[in-house]
Amino acid sequence: MRINPSILSADFSDMANQLASIASADMVHVDVMDSHFVPNLTFGLPVVNNWKKVSPLDFDVHLMIDDPDHWAPRYAEESEMVTFHIESAKQPEKIIEKIREMGKRVGIALKPNTPIDPYRELIPNLDQVLVMTVEPGFGGQKFMIEVLPKIRQARELIDSENPSCYLQVDGGINLETIDMAKEAGADTFVAGSAVFDGIDPAKAIEGLRARLNG
């Protein structure tokens, strides 16, 4: 069970300390948005690369952008995991192949209403499947319980096709919802507001882990 805090909820003016405060997590979840694929604009490659220099953890980059075919390999140059949205990829197989050739890990992300079954053939070559539990674009949204059946389906597909692949959920994850996501089969949890909105991110991570292990 892995906790990957989303720095979308962090204080961007103090990122070295913000990253240090989540050193007990498993990876840093980095939400890259281009204001086209989603209605929000966050940060680009130069900013991500600079943050990577001061991070105690590996980066799990989540690309919510229009052109992952071009950008995903470039983000993989400085990050350990890159997950791109299947809805915007023109040639997902080539993206996956390129990133794996670089020796990096790669995943696909699906919006809440995107079915997973059409992408079954990609799973054997993936390191991660990300099922969004909110509509991508903004932090602090409410967990969509109607996505739970898709998480269960993704778990079944992963167990049959590639058991070493992570099943990540992102959106509305907190002490109240993490149990539901775990029960449905998720093993990797992105939490933004639940980690950074309090006084002590490290204690928030500890609380989420305790919930998972309870």
C-alpha positions in Angstrom: 0.0 0.0 0.0 1.6 3.2 -1.2 0.8 6.9 -0.4 1.8 9.4 -3.0 1.0 13.0 -1.9 -0.1 15.4 -4.6 1.9 18.6 -4.5 -1.1 20.3 -6.2 -2.1 21.2 -2.7 1.3 22.2 -1.5 2.6 25.8 -0.9 4.5 26.5 -4.2 6.4 29.3 -2.6 8.2 26.9 -0.2 8.6 23.7 -2.2 11.9 22.5 -0.7 10.3 22.4 2.8 7.0 21.1 1.5 8.8 18.2 -0.2 10.9 17.5 2.9 7.7 17.4 4.9 6.4 14.4 3.0 9.7 12.4 3.0 7.8 9.5 4.7 5.6 9.0 1.6 6.4 6.6 -1.2 6.6 9.0 -4.2 5.6 12.6 -5.0 2.6 12.9 -7.2 3.1 15.8 -9.7 0.0 17.0 -11.5 0.9 18.6 -14.8 -2.1 20.5 -16.4 -2.1 22.5 -19.6 -5.4 24.3 -19.5 -6.5 22.4 -22.7 -7.0 18.8 -21.7 -8.3 20.0 -18.3 -9.6 23.5 -17.4 -6.6 24.4 -15.2 -2.9 25.4 -15.7 -0.3 24.2 -13.2 3.4 24.0 -14.0 5.7 22.8 -16.8 8.8 20.8 -17.3 11.4 23.4 -16.1 9.6 23.8 -12.8 9.2 20.0 -12.3 12.9 19.5 -13.0 13.9 22.1 -10.5 11.6 20.6 -7.8 13.1 17.2 -8.5 16.5 18.6 -7.5 15.3 19.2 -3.9 13.0 16.3 -3.5 13.8 13.4 -1.1 11.5 11.2 -3.1 11.0 9.9 -6.6 8.5 11.7 -8.8 5.2 10.2 -10.1 4.3 12.6 -12.8 0.6 12.7 -13.9 0.2 14.3 -17.3 -3.2 15.9 -17.8 -2.3 17.4 -21.2 -3.3 17.4 -24.8 0.0 16.0 -26.3 1.5 13.2 -24.1 2.9 11.6 -27.3 5.5 14.4 -27.4 5.8 15.4 -23.7 5.6 12.1 -21.8 9.2 11.0 -22.8 10.5 14.4 -21.9 9.1 14.3 -18.4 10.4 10.8 -18.1 14.0 12.1 -18.5 13.9 13.6 -15.0 11.2 11.5 -13.3 10.9 7.9 -12.3 7.2 7.4 -13.3 5.1 9.1 -15.9 1.4 8.4 -16.2 -0.5 9.9 -19.2 -4.2 10.1 -20.0 -5.3 7.5 -22.4 -8.0 9.9 -23.7 -5.4 12.3 -25.2 -2.8 9.8 -26.4 -2.6 9.3 -30.2 -0.3 6.3 -30.0 -0.2 5.0 -26.5 1.7 1.9 -27.4 4.6 4.0 -28.7 4.6 6.2 -25.6 4.8 3.1 -23.3 7.6 1.6 -25.4 9.7 4.7 -25.5 9.5 5.3 -21.7 10.3 1.7 -20.9 13.3 1.9 -23.3 14.5 4.8 -21.2 14.4 2.5 -18.1 11.6 4.5 -16.5 8.1 3.4 -15.3 5.0 4.3 -17.2 1.2 4.3 -16.6 -2.1 5.2 -18.1 -4.7 7.3 -16.5 -8.5 7.1 -17.1 -11.1 9.7 -16.4 -14.1 8.6 -14.3 -16.3 7.8 -17.3 -13.6 6.2 -19.4 -13.9 2.4 -19.5 -10.8 0.3 -18.9 -11.7 -2.8 -20.8 -10.7 -1.4 -24.3 -7.1 -1.0 -23.0 -6.7 -4.5 -21.6 -4.0 -5.2 -24.1 -1.8 -2.4 -22.7 -1.8 -3.7 -19.1 1.0 -6.3 -19.5 3.4 -3.4 -20.5 2.3 -1.0 -17.8 3.7 -0.2 -14.3 0.6 1.7 -13.2 -3.0 2.2 -14.0 -4.5 5.3 -12.5 -8.3 5.4 -12.1 -9.5 9.0 -11.4 -12.0 9.2 -8.7 -12.8 12.9 -9.5 -13.0 14.7 -12.8 -9.4 15.8 -13.4 -8.4 19.4 -13.2 -8.7 20.7 -9.6 -7.8 19.5 -6.2 -10.1 19.3 -3.2 -13.0 17.6 -5.0 -15.3 14.9 -3.5 -14.6 11.2 -4.1 -16.9 9.7 -6.7 -18.2 6.5 -5.2 -19.7 5.6 -8.6 -16.2 4.8 -9.8 -15.7 2.0 -7.3 -17.0 -0.7 -9.8 -14.3 0.4 -12.3 -11.6 0.1 -9.6 -12.8 -3.5 -9.0 -12.7 -4.2 -12.7 -9.2 -2.7 -13.0 -8.1 -4.9 -10.1 -9.3 -8.0 -11.8 -7.6 -7.1 -15.1 -4.3 -6.3 -13.4 -4.4 -9.5 -11.4 -4.9 -11.5 -14.6 -2.7 -9.6 -16.9 0.2 -8.1 -14.9 0.0 -8.5 -11.1 3.1 -6.3 -10.5 1.3 -3.3 -12.0 0.2 -0.6 -9.4 -3.5 0.3 -9.3 -3.6 4.0 -8.3 -6.6 6.2 -7.3 -6.6 10.0 -7.4 -9.2 12.4 -6.2 -11.0 13.0 -2.9 -8.8 10.5 -1.0 -8.9 11.1 2.8 -9.4 9.2 6.0 -13.0 8.6 5.2 -12.6 7.4 1.6 -9.3 5.5 1.6 -11.0 2.4 3.0 -13.5 2.2 0.2 -10.7 2.6 -2.4 -8.6 -0.1 -0.8 -11.6 -2.5 -0.5 -12.2 -2.0 -4.2 -8.6 -3.1 -5.0 -6.5 0.1 -5.1 -2.9 -0.2 -3.7 -1.6 3.3 -4.4 -3.3 6.4 -3.1 -2.9 10.0 -4.2 -3.8 12.5 -1.4 -3.5 16.2 -1.8 -5.7 18.2 0.5 -5.7 15.4 3.1 -1.9 15.8 3.4 -1.1 19.4 2.9 -4.2 21.2 4.3 -3.2 20.4 7.9 -0.4 21.6 10.1 1.8 18.5 9.8 1.9 16.6 6.4 4.0 13.8 7.9 1.4 13.1 10.6 -1.3 13.2 7.9 0.6 10.5 5.9 1.0 8.5 9.1 -2.7 8.7 9.7 -3.5 7.5 6.2 -1.1 4.6 6.6 -2.6 3.6 9.9 -6.1 3.6 8.2 -4.8 1.3 5.5 -3.2 -1.0 8.0 -6.0 -1.0 10.5 
